[in-house]
Amino acid sequence: MSEVPEKTDEPKPKPKRQRRKKPPEFRTLEGNVASKFTKAVTAAIRARDVEKLRQLSAGLHESDLGDLIEALDQDDRPGLVELLGEDFDFTALTEVEDSVREEILDELQPAKVAEGMRALESDDALKILEDLPKEEQDEILEAMSAPERVALKKRLLYPEDSAGRLMQTEFVAVGQDWDVGRTIDHLRENRDLPDDFYEIYVADPARHFVGAVPLDKLLRTQRPVPVSDIMVTEHEVVRATDDQEDAARLFERYNLVSAPVLDEEGRLVGVLTVDDMVDVIEQEAGEDIKALGGVAPDEQLSDPFWRITRGRFNWLLVNLATAFLASSVLGFFEGQLQKMVALAVLAPIVASQGGNATTQTMTVVVRALATRELGPANMSRVIVRELMVGFVNGLAFAVITGAAAFAWFKTPGLGIVIGLAMICNLVAAALGGVLIPLALYRFRFDPAVASSALITTVTDVVGFFSFLMIATIWFGLA
């Protein structure tokens, strides 16, 4: 085989424009877009001063341009794109929040969007396209050339959040019979190569992946040496249908910079790079944090208040129901609370401390489940460890709260009662913080989403019940 055939259905990206150094007044010391700079850009947009706008934005990297877009008022954002024309780098739209991107694309003509997407690498073009409604996708695709349209439609067939959606379809592949010299000459002479790549892939005539040659190894080898002699055959690969989170974990585990993406028959269809994996890791971590707080994973700072209100209402309603459940425990001890007011004052302290402790345990466990660090091999060890942590912290806070309660109310035995309740609740908090996420994970529920409300209910119920039951027995209030 002399050369791996070029794919005929994939568009070639245009070379990226060279950027000058961004203006020093662009960002504040804290890293935010300077308000003075934003005001200057806004004034240029509203005055339709194209030259001034080009001057202000000429040195901006696409991520900086994305930050500028988000800093502008909603009505001014489409004007920035329209006035800059061919000077606007559509890659910047991949750096903004989804809702901001959708608002801008809604205001632009499909032909304008299609023209801007032609200069993008395939993964960036798909990122702009995939979140749009089907009707808008079709309009934009119709405005593109047939090869570009076919390539993007094929990518949209992959599952959402899969490696196939995230990969670049531009990569460098050579045949098994190539030598180092021919490969280097090919890299120097071919203008249709990707802008950035880190290794050369070796494939057979049917485009099945055979191995990879890192660029540093290629450049350090003599020209007559066959690439098959220096290629890495035991290379980590990603399937196009793999979940993007699994692919990111592969990069993290093996310190990869790039990885080939294969279809079900083992043919090369794309490449994943570490910059995309960093975005995935950040996205997944952000979703976990939001889920722990009962916030929708797709909530963004740019969302309108009504969308945020609607998204948060459901979990607040669930929390309200669990709060009524926990408070109902107090109803069982109404007589005891009337006889000793101190119990009503101190009961929330026990419940609150348990809630804080279980949040700590739950956060560690949910994160360990998400990163596959917690499994059958170490599960029992983690459970025992958390129980020991809960017990020791319970003893420590039993002494602290017991002394504080006695000093406050001067009631003999009250310190012992709240101390015993504190131990019970912190042990229950540790146990619930481990077992509830594990149970949810076992039954294929997202532990980050559902754990918080359930565990808080457990600690509130156990806290109130243990404190008031121990007080009832100790003081004979029944």
N, C-alpha and C positions, 0 to 999 in steps of 0.2 A: 504494500500500500504506500503510495507516495504522499498522500495527504488526506486528512479527514475532510470529507465534503462539507462545504459551508451550508448552513441551513438557509433555505430560500424564503422562509416565511417570517423571518425575524428582521425588523428594521434596524438599521445601523444608527447608533447615536451620533449626533454632531459633536465635534470637539467642544469642550467647555471653554467659556470665555475666561481670559486671564483677568484677575481682579487686582486692583491697586490697593494699597494699604488703606483701611477704613479711616475716616476722619477721627481725630483724637477726641472731638467733642461728642462722639456718638453715644458713649456710655458714661454713666456716673461711676463714682468709686465703688458703689455697691454692686455694679454690674447691670443695672437697669438701663433702658434706653432713656437718654437725657430728655427732659421735657422741652428744653430749648430746641433740641434737634427735631423733636416731633412737631413742635409748633412751626418750625421753618418748613418742614415737608408738607404739613397741612396747608400752610399759606400758599405754597407752590402749586399744590393740587387744586385749591379753590380758585387761584388766579390762572390756572391752566398754563403755568410757566414750565414748559417741557424742558428747556435747557437748564433751568435752575434745579429741576427735579432730577435730571440726569446727573448733574454735578453733585448733588447731595447723596445720591444712591450709588454712584459709580464704584466706590471702593468697598461695598458691602458684600460679605460672604452670604450665601443663601440663608444660613441660620440667623445672621444678623438682620437680613432683610425680613425674615419671618417674624422676628421680635418687633421690628418696626411696624409691620402690618398689624400685629396684635395691639400695638400701642396706639394706633390711629383709631379715630371714631369709625363706627360701622359704615357710615355713609361715604367716607373718604377712601375706603380700601379699594373698591373697584376702580375708582379714578386713578389710583396709583398704577394699577396694572394697565389700564387703557392708555394713559399718557406716556408711560415708558415704552410701550409697544414692544419692538424686538429686543430692546435693552432689558426688559423684565425677565428675570430668571425664574421660570416656573418651578424650579426645584424648591424655591422658597415656600411654595404652597404645601410642601410635604413637611415643613418645619412648624406649621401653625396647628392650632387645635382643630379638630374635625368640624366643629360647628362654624368656625371662622372660614375655613376653606369652602364649606358648602355655601355659605352666604355670598362669598365672592364669585364662585362659579355660577351661581344662580343669576348673577347680574351680567355675565359675559356671554357673548355669542358662541355657540358651539364651534364655529370655524376658528374663532380666536383661541379657544381652549385647545382644539386639535393641533393648531399650528404651534402653540407653546409646548405641547407634550412631545412633539417630534424631536426636540432637542434634549429630551430627558433619557436617562437610562431606563430600562424596561421596568425595574422594580419601582422607581419613582413615578413613572407614568401610571402604573397600575394602582399605586397608593392614592393618586388623585382621582382615579376613575371608580374604584371599587365601592366607595361609600355613597355614591350618587344613586338616586332612584333609577330604576331600569329605563324609564323613558328618556332621562337625560343622558344616561350611558349610551343609548342607541343613537341619539342625536349627535353626540360627540364622535362616536365610532363611524357614523356615516360620513362625517366630514374628513376622515382620515383616509390614507391610501389603503388599497386592498391588503398588502402585506402587513402593514401596521395593525389594521383592523383584525385580521385573522390571528395574529400573534397575541393580541390583548384578549380576544375572545377565548382563546385556548387557555390563557392564564386564569380567566374568570371561572373556568370549569373546576379548578381545584377548590377544595374545601376552604371556607373562611378560616383564617388564622393558621393556615398550613404553610409549610416551607415553599410549596409551589407558588403561593401568592407573594411570598417575600423575596424569592430568588431573583437574581439578574440572569437574563438569558444570553447576555454577552459574555463569552469566555474564550480562552485560547486553548485549542486542542490540536495535537499533531499526531502523526501516525507512528506505529511502533518501529518502522524502518528508518525513521529520521535520525540524523545525528545531531550533535550539539551545534556544530557550525551552521547547518541548514536552519535549525530552529532559531538561532540568534539572528541570522540574516532575515528570516521571516518576520521576526519581531521588529527589526529596524525598518523594513521596507513596506510593510502592510499598514496602511493608514486607517483601516477599518477595525483596528483592535480596540478593546475597551479602554476607557481612560485610566482605570486603576485595576491592576491584577497582581497577584502575589505568587502564583505558581502556574505551571503549564500542565495541562492534562494530556495523558496519552490514551488513545482509543483505538479500537480495531476498526476494520472497514464498515462495520454495522453501527459504529458509534458507541459500542459498549465500553464502559470505563475499565481501563487496565491499570493505570497508576498515575502518579503525579510527580512533577519535578519542581522543587522550590527554585525560585529565581536565583537565590544566592548560590545554590549548588550548581545550577546551569552555568553561571558566569565563572565559576572556579574550575570548570572542567575543560579539558582540551577539546578542540573542535571535532576531531575525527571520532570521538567516543559516541556510540549509539545512546540515545536517550533511554532505551530499555535497560541499559546497564546502570543507570543512576536514578531511575524512577523509584518512588516509594510505592510498593504494591499493597502493603497493609495500611492503607490510608482510611481515615474515618470518612464515611459518606452519609449523606442525608437523603431519604426518600422524599419525593415531591409531596406525598400525602402525609408526611410526618407533621405533628403539631409543632408550631413555631417555638413553643416553650421547651419542648424536648430537644429541638435543634440548638436552642440557646444554651441548654444545660450541657449538651455535648461540647460546645465551644468552651464553656467554663471549665469542664472537667479535664479536657485535653489541651487547653491553652491554644486553641486553633485561631488562625488568622482568616482562613477561608476554607470552604469545604465544597466538594462537588455535589450537585443534586442529581439524582438518578430517577428515571421512571420505573414502572413495575418490571420492565424487562432489563433493567440495568443500564439503559442508555443515558448518556449525558444530556441533560436538558437545561442545566443552569448552574449557578454558583451562589453560595451564601458567603457574605463577608462579615467581619467582626463588627463593623460600624452598624450594620442592621441588627446584629445580635444584642448590642448594647441597648438599642432602642427597645427591643423585645423585653430584655431583662428589666429595664426601667418601667415599661408599660405593665408587666406582670406584677412587679413589686408595688406599683401604684394602685393597681386593682385590688391587691390583697389588703393594703392599708385602708383603702376606702371601704372594702367589704367588712373589715373589722369594726369600722365605725358606723355601719349601717347606711353607707352612702353608695349610690349606684356606681358601678365601675366606669361608666362612660360619662359621669358628671365632670364638667370642665368649668374653669373660671369664667369663660366667655358665655356660658349658658344663660338664658334669660331667667329671671327669678321664678316665673311660673313653672318652668320645666324642673327647676331644682326643688321647688316646693312640692310638686307632684311626686318627684322621685323619692323624696325623704319621708313623705307622709306615711307610706305603708309601714316602714319599719318603726316609725314613732308610734303608730297605732298598735303594732305588735308589742312594743315596749310598754305601752300603757296597759295593755291586757295583762302582761306579766307582772306589772307593778301592782295592779289590783289583786292578783293572785297572792303576791308576797304580803301585801297589806292585810289580806284576809286572815293571815296567821295571827295578827294582832287582835282580831275579833274574838279568837278563842280564849284570849287572856284578858278580856275587858275588865273583869272583876279585879284581877291582880294589879292591873295598871292603875285602877282607881284607888287601890289601897296604898300603893307606893309610886308616887309620881316620878321618882328617880329612874324607875324602869323605863318609862316612856322617853325620858331624856337620853338614856344610855343605849337603848336598843338600836337606834340607827347607826351608832358608832361601830358596833359589832358587824352589822350588815355591810356597812360601807368599807370597812377594812377587808372583809372577805371579798367584796367585789373588786377592790384594787389588786389583791393578791391573785385572784383567778385571772384577771386580765393579763398579768405578767406571765403566768403559766400558759395561758391560752395563746398568747402572742408567740412564744417560743415554739409551742407544739404545732400551731398552724403553719408557721414558717418552715419548720422542719419537714412537715408533710408536703408542702409545696415544692421544696427542693429535693425531695426524696431522701433526706438524711435520716428520717425516722421510719423504721420498718420492723418486721418480726424479729430481726436479729438483736435489736437494741431496745425494743419496746418495754420489756419488763424492767430493764435497768433504768430507763427514763422514768417510769412510773414510781419505782422505789425512790429514786433520787428526789423527785418532786414531793413525794410524801414526807421525806426527811426534811426537805426545805420548809414545807408547810408546818411541820411539827416544831422544828427549832424556832422558826419565826413566831409561831403561836406562843411558845414558852416566853420568848423575849417580850412580845407585846402583851402577854398576860400580866407580866410584872409591871410594865409601864402603865397600862390602862387600869390595872387593879389599884396601883398606888394613887393614880390620878382620881379614880372614883371615890376612894376612901377619903382622900384629902378634900374632895369637893362636897360630898354629902355627909361625911362623918358617920356613916352607917356601918357597924361591924358586919363583916361577911359579904358586903356588896362588892368589894374588890376581888374576893375569891370567886364569886359568881360570874362576874364579867371576865375574869381571867380564864376560867374553865370554858366559858362560851367562846372566847377568842381562840383558844386552842382547837376546839371542835370545828369552828368555822374556817380557820385557815387550813386545817387538814382537809376538810370538805372542798374548799376552794382548789387546793392542789389536785385532789382526785378528780373533781369535775373538769378542771382546766385541761386534764390529759384525756380522760375517758370520753367526754362528750365530743370533742373534735375527732377522736379516733373512730367513734361509732358513726358519726356523720360521714366520714371519709369511707368507712367500710361499706355503707349503703349508697355510695356515689352521690352524696350531697356535698356541696362546697362548704367545708368547715369554717372558712373565713366569713361566709355570709350568715350562717345560722347559729354559730357558736355563741356569739356575744349575748343575745337575748336569753338563750337557754341557761347559760352559765350564771349570768347575773341573777336570774330567778332562783336558781339553786342556792346561791350564796345568801340571797336575801331571806329565803324561806328557812334555811338551816340556821342563819344568824339569829333571826327573830325567835324561831322555835327553841333553839338550844338555850339562848339567854333567858327567855321567859320561863321555860320548863325548869331549868336549874334553879332560877329564883323562886319558883313556886315550891319546889321541893325543899330548898334551903331555908326559906323563911316561913314555910307552912302557910302560904297565902290562899290555898285552895278552899 
